[in-house]
Amino acid sequence: MDPLTLLSIVIPARDEEGALPSTIEHLHLELSLRAVPHEIIVVDDGSTDRTWELLLQESAKMPELCPIQNTGLHGFGRAIIAGLDAMKGDAVVIMMADESDDCRDVVRYWEKLNEGYDCVFGSRFLRGGGTIDYPAVKYVLNRIANAFIRILFRHGLNDTTNAFKAYRRTVIEGCRPFLSPHFNLTVELPLKAIVRGYTFNTIPITWHNRRHGVAKLKIKEMGSRYLFICLYVWLERYFSRGDYRRVDQSR
């Protein structure tokens, strides 16, 4: 397998003026110190604060930063898809704008992808991983949802719903078209990758609750959307007769 040459980091952002500058600066510093060739694509998803203004200021002094605006319908998934459409790298990490994800884990993702894996999935609930200041109600619902997905797909993952994951470009292209306009894209991507036969590795990661702004995920609104996309991919797994599996594994 050819070595990777450029890592794209896609960060959706809506009203993140308090957290975004430090997220970008810490990420860029860590990747530069570890000699990881990179571009940082931040997608402004209809912000009403100074997010876009700050992005333009940062990009003037950081050539690796590529700010874009989602000028169509808004939504977490739509913003990520806009970033994936714009990426130049042969690998991508999807990361949150609120500095809840550890930029050191981005480097570990890059290293694992370079070992030959198609995907690298992080888990906050493996030995060596962890969460800091995780809201109790959200934690309980998270574990229930992930247990349901794990039973349904029997894939062994225990943190499917976490957005912070890494993929080769070939996986992204092989999993299109994407159906999820909202946070359910975080489930659609890894499940499609697994069902379609791409290889993956799982590593422990750490997560810290946001220090600025408010969470955009509305649990009450997302339950049915997560269920829809899980059942959609489950039906593909059992009834598509392998029509969408990666070519070199379907022969």
SULWO-V207962 format. One record per residue. RES is the residue in one letter. SS is DSSP state (@ for helix, = for strand, . for the rest). PSI is psi in whole degrees, -180 to 180 (* if undefined). Layout:
res ss psi
RES SS PSI
RES SS PSI
This chain:
res ss psi
M . 134
D . 143
P . 148
L . 148
T . -24
L . 129
L = 125
S = 134
I = 121
V = 123
I = 109
P = 142
A = 131
R . 118
D . 57
E . 34
E . -29
G . -32
A . -29
L @ -45
P @ -45
S @ -35
T @ -48
I @ -46
E @ -44
H @ -40
L @ -48
H @ -41
L @ -47
E @ -45
L @ -37
S @ -43
L @ -32
R . 8
A . 41
V . 115
P . 129
H = 160
E = 145
I = 110
I = 112
V = 124
V = 112
D = 115
D . 60
G . 37
S . 147
T . 0
D . -150
R . 19
T @ -50
W @ -41
E @ -44
L @ -36
L @ -43
L @ -39
Q @ -43
E @ -40
S @ -24
A @ -25
K @ 0
M . 95
P . -26
E . -13
L = 128
C = 89
P = 137
I = 159
Q = 135
N . 101
T . -4
G . -150
L . 140
H . 163
G . 145
F @ -48
G @ -41
R @ -38
A @ -42
I @ -43
I @ -40
A @ -39
G @ -40
L @ -36
D @ -28
A @ -11
M . 144
K . -14
G . 164
D . 8
A = 156
V = 143
V = 131
I = 128
M = 151
M . 156
A . -11
D . 12
E . 23
S . -26
D = 144
D . 122
C @ -22
R @ -28
D @ -26
V @ -42
V @ -41
R @ -37
Y @ -48
W @ -44
E @ -40
K @ -42
L @ -37
N . -10
E . -9
G . -3
Y . 149
D . -34
C = 152
V = 123
F = 129
G = 147
S = 131
R . -6
F . 22
L . 158
R . 128
G . -15
G . -173
G = 169
T = 150
I = 124
D . 42
Y . 123
P . 135
A @ -47
V @ -43
K @ -37
Y @ -47
V @ -47
L @ -37
N @ -47
R @ -35
I @ -47
A @ -44
N @ -33
A @ -41
F @ -47
I @ -39
R @ -40
I @ -42
L @ -41
F @ -15
R . 45
H . -8
G . -9
L . 145
N . 12
D . 48
T . -35
T . -9
N . 131
A . -25
F . 93
K = 168
A = 144
Y = 148
R = 154
R @ -36
T @ -32
V @ -46
I @ -47
E @ -35
G @ -13
C . -1
R . 157
P . 154
F . 139
L . -18
S . 116
P . -10
H . -151
F . -15
N . -10
L @ -27
T @ -21
V @ -39
E @ -46
L @ -57
P @ -37
L @ -42
K @ -42
A @ -42
I @ -48
V @ -34
R . 6
G . 16
Y . 147
T . 151
F = 158
N = 148
T = 133
I = 153
P = 139
I . 168
T = 152
W = 137
H = 130
N . 147
R . 146
R . -18
H . 151
G . -168
V . 151
A . 141
K . -19
L . 122
K . 104
I @ -43
K @ -33
E @ -24
M @ -17
G @ -51
S @ -31
R @ -41
Y @ -44
L @ -43
F @ -50
I @ -33
C @ -46
L @ -35
Y @ -49
V @ -35
W @ -41
L @ -38
E @ -42
R @ -41
Y @ -16
F @ -4
S . -7
R . 31
G . 15
D . -26
Y . 4
R . 151
R . 140
V @ -44
D @ -8
Q @ 0
S . 2
R . *
